[in-house]
Amino acid sequence: MMPAAQRADFAACSGCSLCLLVCPAWRRTRDLRDTPHGRAKALQHGVAVVELKESIESCTLCGACEPVCPENIDLVGMLLELRRQLPPMILTRNITTNMQAERPRENVTLSASTPALVAGGMYFGRPALLARIKTLLGSARGITVANDNGADIALALEIGATVPPQRIERFLAPLRAHKTIVLTDGLLLRQVRAWLPEARVAGLGEALGALAPLRRQLRAGDLYVIDPRAYHADHERLVTHYDGLRAETGCTLNLDLQRIAIPATARSLRQRLGADAIDDAPQLRWLLQGRTIARIVVESESDRFAIGQLCTLPVVHLAELADDPSSPEGKQS
């Protein structure tokens, strides 16, 4: 994908409406104002950013609009910049203040040949899963799990808070020694790729999905749920990765006819912050509609939690695939 600095902005929007076909906010509200198309046209006609507050906060940041945009507009970058231009919330001011005051954390850095894993907070709440991921990705070389997972930076990006340069450097400093960096947060992955262009930066799903022992456990009847943020941030390259995964294993992917990932959840900013009630059921019904599925395999731990609340099918994280008792291998063990 072309760097954001070389991509078009809202002025390039021709109004083709292709982004509507993949936009979860459009599907939920059928209100053009809540779409990338609507925001771009409003800005072209001089509408003030503050007047677009509801639209800006409705975006799920799934990134599905970017791969389908024929004008190559940096739609996610545009949305994040619009959030930064909104009047700051109390949370926005607090998180910026906290990041400015934070002291550096002690980091353990191994050799450059060792991959680094930046795991979100949900994974630290599941130590067995995190240990499984470390074993799978580390192999004989070992793996460094970053002490600083950048959760505050990811939240700041999501809500439009300013990330102080010193906070960015504290986060990046221990990662600079690694040639390969794996992240569980798709929005943070997008930013780290821009900050460290020399490193190989991958999402957890891509890194695990490249492992033959895990691929062998996938089968027809599995619905494999791709993390949309990581996938759409590198869509052109990852389409090939997932096409190969589907052809090799026979599993079904959460892709539409344009090979855009359908999110398992589609939460607005207000829902993510707890200001509005979360209702994932309509999105999940849309994802499952018309499919014959025996098991759901997810790349994201947050997707597993959300789907597990609403679905009676077995749901397993990709890293735990070989341990799933519903698999033939699990039944034999």
C-alpha positions as CSV (number, residue, x, y, z in Angstrom):
1,M,0.0,0.0,0.0
2,M,1.2,3.5,-0.9
3,P,2.5,5.5,2.1
4,A,-0.2,7.9,3.5
5,A,2.0,10.9,2.6
6,Q,1.7,10.0,-1.1
7,R,-2.0,9.2,-1.1
8,A,-4.9,11.5,-1.9
9,D,-7.1,13.3,0.6
10,F,-10.9,14.0,0.7
11,A,-10.6,16.5,-2.1
12,A,-10.1,13.6,-4.5
13,C,-13.4,11.9,-3.7
14,S,-15.4,11.6,-6.9
15,G,-18.6,10.4,-5.2
16,C,-18.5,6.9,-6.7
17,S,-20.0,5.4,-3.5
18,L,-18.0,2.1,-3.7
19,C,-17.1,2.6,-0.1
20,L,-20.7,2.3,0.9
21,L,-20.7,-1.3,-0.3
22,V,-18.3,-2.3,2.5
23,C,-19.1,0.2,5.2
24,P,-20.5,-1.2,8.4
25,A,-21.8,2.2,9.5
26,W,-23.8,2.5,6.2
27,R,-25.2,-0.9,6.6
28,R,-26.3,-0.1,10.2
29,T,-27.8,3.4,9.6
30,R,-28.3,3.8,5.8
31,D,-27.3,7.4,6.4
32,L,-24.9,8.8,3.8
33,R,-23.6,11.2,6.4
34,D,-22.1,8.3,8.3
35,T,-19.9,7.1,5.4
36,P,-16.5,8.1,4.0
37,H,-18.3,9.3,0.9
38,G,-20.6,11.6,3.0
39,R,-17.7,13.0,5.1
40,A,-15.6,13.7,2.0
41,K,-18.4,15.5,0.2
42,A,-19.3,17.5,3.2
43,L,-15.6,18.6,3.6
44,Q,-15.5,19.5,-0.1
45,H,-18.4,21.8,0.4
46,G,-16.9,23.5,3.4
47,V,-18.7,21.9,6.3
48,A,-17.0,22.5,9.6
49,V,-15.4,19.4,11.3
50,V,-17.4,19.9,14.5
51,E,-20.6,19.6,12.4
52,L,-19.4,16.1,11.4
53,K,-18.9,14.9,15.0
54,E,-21.6,12.3,14.9
55,S,-20.4,10.9,11.6
56,I,-16.7,10.9,12.7
57,E,-17.6,9.0,15.8
58,S,-19.8,6.5,13.9
59,C,-16.8,5.1,12.0
60,T,-15.6,1.6,13.2
61,L,-12.1,2.1,11.7
62,C,-12.3,-1.3,10.1
63,G,-10.5,0.1,7.1
64,A,-12.7,-1.8,4.6
65,C,-13.2,1.4,2.6
66,E,-9.6,2.0,1.7
67,P,-9.0,-1.1,-0.6
68,V,-12.1,-0.3,-2.7
69,C,-11.5,3.4,-3.1
70,P,-10.5,4.0,-6.8
71,E,-9.0,7.4,-5.9
72,N,-6.6,5.8,-3.4
73,I,-7.7,8.2,-0.6
74,D,-6.1,7.7,2.8
75,L,-9.6,7.2,4.4
76,V,-8.4,5.8,7.7
77,G,-5.8,8.5,8.0
78,M,-8.4,11.1,7.1
79,L,-10.8,9.8,9.8
80,L,-8.1,9.8,12.5
81,E,-7.1,13.4,11.6
82,L,-10.7,14.5,11.8
83,R,-11.0,13.0,15.3
84,R,-7.9,14.9,16.3
85,Q,-9.6,18.1,15.1
86,L,-12.7,17.6,17.2
87,P,-13.0,19.4,20.6
88,P,-11.1,17.1,23.0
89,M,-13.0,14.9,25.4
90,I,-11.9,14.7,29.0
91,L,-10.5,11.3,28.2
92,T,-8.5,12.8,25.3
93,R,-6.9,15.4,27.6
94,N,-6.2,12.9,30.4
95,I,-4.5,10.3,28.2
96,T,-2.2,12.9,26.6
97,T,-1.3,14.2,30.0
98,N,-0.6,10.7,31.3
99,M,1.6,9.9,28.3
100,Q,3.6,13.1,28.8
101,A,4.2,12.2,32.5
102,E,5.0,8.5,32.0
103,R,8.4,7.3,32.8
104,P,10.3,4.9,30.5
105,R,9.8,1.2,31.2
106,E,12.5,-1.4,31.5
107,N,12.6,-3.4,28.3
108,V,14.3,-6.7,27.5
109,T,15.8,-6.7,24.0
110,L,17.2,-9.8,22.4
111,S,19.1,-10.1,19.1
112,A,17.8,-8.5,15.9
113,S,17.1,-12.0,14.6
114,T,14.5,-12.6,17.3
115,P,10.9,-11.4,16.6
116,A,9.2,-9.0,19.0
117,L,5.6,-9.5,20.0
118,V,3.5,-6.5,21.0
119,A,0.4,-8.1,22.6
120,G,-2.7,-6.2,23.7
121,G,-4.1,-6.3,27.2
122,M,-6.6,-9.1,26.5
123,Y,-3.7,-11.5,25.9
124,F,-2.0,-10.7,29.2
125,G,-5.4,-11.6,30.8
126,R,-5.1,-15.0,29.1
127,P,-1.6,-16.2,30.1
128,A,-2.0,-19.7,28.7
129,L,-2.9,-18.3,25.3
130,L,0.0,-15.8,25.4
131,A,2.4,-18.6,26.3
132,R,1.0,-20.7,23.4
133,I,1.6,-17.7,21.0
134,K,5.1,-17.2,22.3
135,T,5.9,-20.9,21.7
136,L,4.5,-21.0,18.2
137,L,6.1,-17.7,17.0
138,G,9.4,-18.1,18.9
139,S,10.3,-21.7,17.8
140,A,14.0,-22.4,18.5
141,R,15.0,-18.7,18.3
142,G,12.8,-17.4,21.2
143,I,10.7,-14.3,21.0
144,T,10.6,-11.0,22.9
145,V,7.3,-9.9,24.4
146,A,7.4,-6.2,24.7
147,N,6.9,-4.9,28.2
148,D,5.3,-1.8,26.7
149,N,2.4,-2.9,24.5
150,G,1.4,0.6,23.4
151,A,-2.1,0.3,24.7
152,D,-2.3,3.9,25.6
153,I,-1.0,4.9,22.1
154,A,-3.6,2.6,20.4
155,L,-6.4,4.3,22.5
156,A,-5.0,7.7,21.7
157,L,-5.1,7.0,18.0
158,E,-8.7,5.6,18.3
159,I,-10.1,8.7,20.1
160,G,-8.0,11.4,18.4
161,A,-5.7,12.3,21.3
162,T,-2.2,13.7,20.5
163,V,0.6,11.3,21.2
164,P,3.6,13.2,22.5
165,P,6.8,12.5,20.5
166,Q,8.6,11.3,23.6
167,R,5.9,8.7,24.2
168,I,6.3,7.4,20.7
169,E,10.1,7.2,21.1
170,R,9.8,5.3,24.4
171,F,7.5,2.8,22.7
172,L,9.6,2.4,19.6
173,A,13.1,2.4,21.2
174,P,13.2,-1.3,22.2
175,L,11.5,-2.4,19.0
176,R,14.1,-0.8,16.7
177,A,16.5,-3.7,17.4
178,H,14.1,-6.3,15.9
179,K,13.7,-7.0,12.2
180,T,10.3,-8.7,12.7
181,I,7.5,-7.2,14.9
182,V,4.2,-8.9,15.4
183,L,1.3,-6.9,16.8
184,T,-2.2,-7.9,18.0
185,D,-3.7,-4.5,17.5
186,G,-4.5,-3.7,13.8
187,L,-4.7,0.1,14.3
188,L,-1.4,0.2,16.1
189,L,0.1,-2.1,13.5
190,R,-0.7,0.5,10.8
191,Q,1.1,3.2,12.7
192,V,4.1,1.1,13.6
193,R,4.6,0.2,10.0
194,A,4.8,3.9,9.2
195,W,7.1,4.6,12.1
196,L,9.5,1.7,11.4
197,P,9.5,1.2,7.6
198,E,12.6,-1.0,7.7
199,A,11.1,-3.6,10.0
200,R,8.8,-6.4,8.8
201,V,5.6,-5.6,10.7
202,A,2.9,-8.2,10.7
203,G,-0.4,-8.9,12.4
204,L,-0.8,-11.8,14.7
205,G,-3.2,-13.6,12.3
206,E,-0.8,-13.4,9.4
207,A,2.2,-14.6,11.6
208,L,0.3,-17.6,13.0
209,G,-1.5,-18.4,9.7
210,A,1.9,-18.8,8.0
211,L,2.8,-21.7,10.4
212,A,2.2,-25.2,8.7
213,P,1.2,-26.9,12.0
214,L,-1.7,-24.5,12.4
215,R,-2.7,-24.5,8.8
216,R,-3.0,-28.3,8.9
217,Q,-5.7,-28.0,11.6
218,L,-8.0,-25.9,9.5
219,R,-10.6,-27.7,7.4
220,A,-13.8,-27.3,5.5
221,G,-16.6,-26.4,7.9
222,D,-14.4,-23.8,9.6
223,L,-15.2,-20.1,9.3
224,Y,-11.9,-18.3,9.7
225,V,-12.5,-14.7,10.9
226,I,-9.7,-12.4,9.7
227,D,-8.9,-9.3,11.9
228,P,-10.2,-6.6,9.5
229,R,-8.0,-3.7,10.7
230,A,-4.7,-5.6,10.1
231,Y,-5.9,-7.1,6.9
232,H,-7.2,-3.9,5.3
233,A,-4.0,-2.0,6.3
234,D,-2.1,-4.3,3.9
235,H,-4.9,-5.6,1.7
236,E,-3.0,-6.0,-1.6
237,R,-0.4,-8.3,-0.2
238,L,-2.6,-10.2,2.3
239,V,-5.2,-11.1,-0.3
240,T,-2.7,-13.6,-1.7
241,H,-1.9,-14.9,1.8
242,Y,-5.5,-15.7,2.6
243,D,-6.3,-17.0,-0.9
244,G,-3.6,-19.5,-0.4
245,L,-4.9,-20.4,3.1
246,R,-8.4,-21.0,1.7
247,A,-7.2,-23.1,-1.2
248,E,-5.0,-25.2,1.0
249,T,-7.4,-25.9,3.8
250,G,-10.9,-25.6,2.3
251,C,-12.0,-23.2,5.1
252,T,-14.4,-20.3,4.6
253,L,-13.2,-16.8,5.3
254,N,-15.1,-13.7,6.4
255,L,-14.6,-12.1,3.0
256,D,-17.3,-10.6,0.7
257,L,-17.2,-10.9,-3.1
258,Q,-14.7,-8.1,-3.3
259,R,-12.4,-10.0,-0.9
260,I,-13.0,-7.3,1.8
261,A,-13.2,-8.7,5.3
262,I,-16.6,-8.5,7.0
263,P,-16.0,-7.5,10.7
264,A,-17.4,-9.8,13.3
265,T,-18.2,-6.7,15.4
266,A,-18.7,-3.2,14.1
267,R,-18.5,-0.8,17.0
268,S,-18.6,3.0,16.8
269,L,-16.3,5.1,18.9
270,R,-19.0,5.8,21.4
271,Q,-19.7,2.0,21.8
272,R,-16.0,1.3,22.2
273,L,-15.8,3.9,25.0
274,G,-19.0,2.5,26.7
275,A,-21.1,5.6,26.0
276,D,-23.6,3.7,23.9
277,A,-24.8,0.1,24.4
278,I,-23.0,-2.6,22.4
279,D,-25.1,-4.7,20.1
280,D,-23.0,-7.1,18.1
281,A,-25.9,-9.4,17.2
282,P,-26.9,-7.8,13.9
283,Q,-23.4,-7.7,12.6
284,L,-22.7,-11.3,13.6
285,R,-26.0,-12.5,12.0
286,W,-25.0,-10.8,8.8
287,L,-21.6,-12.5,8.9
288,L,-23.1,-16.0,9.5
289,Q,-26.1,-15.7,7.2
290,G,-26.2,-18.4,4.5
291,R,-23.1,-20.2,5.7
292,T,-22.8,-23.8,6.8
293,I,-20.3,-23.7,9.7
294,A,-19.1,-26.3,12.2
295,R,-16.5,-24.1,14.0
296,I,-15.3,-20.5,14.1
297,V,-11.6,-19.8,14.1
298,V,-10.6,-16.2,15.0
299,E,-7.3,-14.3,14.8
300,S,-8.4,-11.7,17.4
301,E,-9.1,-12.5,21.1
302,S,-11.6,-9.7,21.3
303,D,-13.5,-11.3,18.4
304,R,-13.5,-14.7,20.2
305,F,-15.0,-13.0,23.3
306,A,-17.7,-11.2,21.4
307,I,-18.7,-14.1,19.2
308,G,-18.7,-16.5,22.1
309,Q,-21.3,-14.3,23.9
310,L,-23.7,-14.7,21.0
311,C,-23.0,-17.9,19.2
312,T,-23.4,-21.6,20.2
313,L,-20.8,-22.8,17.7
314,P,-17.3,-23.7,19.0
315,V,-15.1,-20.6,18.8
316,V,-11.3,-21.1,19.0
317,H,-8.4,-18.7,18.7
318,L,-6.0,-19.6,15.9
319,A,-3.1,-20.1,18.3
320,E,-5.1,-22.8,20.2
321,L,-6.3,-24.6,17.1
322,A,-4.4,-27.8,17.7
323,D,-5.7,-27.8,21.3
324,D,-9.4,-27.5,20.3
325,P,-11.2,-30.7,21.5
326,S,-13.5,-30.5,18.5
327,S,-10.6,-31.1,16.1
328,P,-9.7,-34.7,15.1
329,E,-6.3,-34.3,16.7
330,G,-7.9,-33.1,19.9
331,K,-10.2,-36.0,20.1
332,Q,-7.3,-38.5,19.7
333,S,-5.3,-36.9,22.5
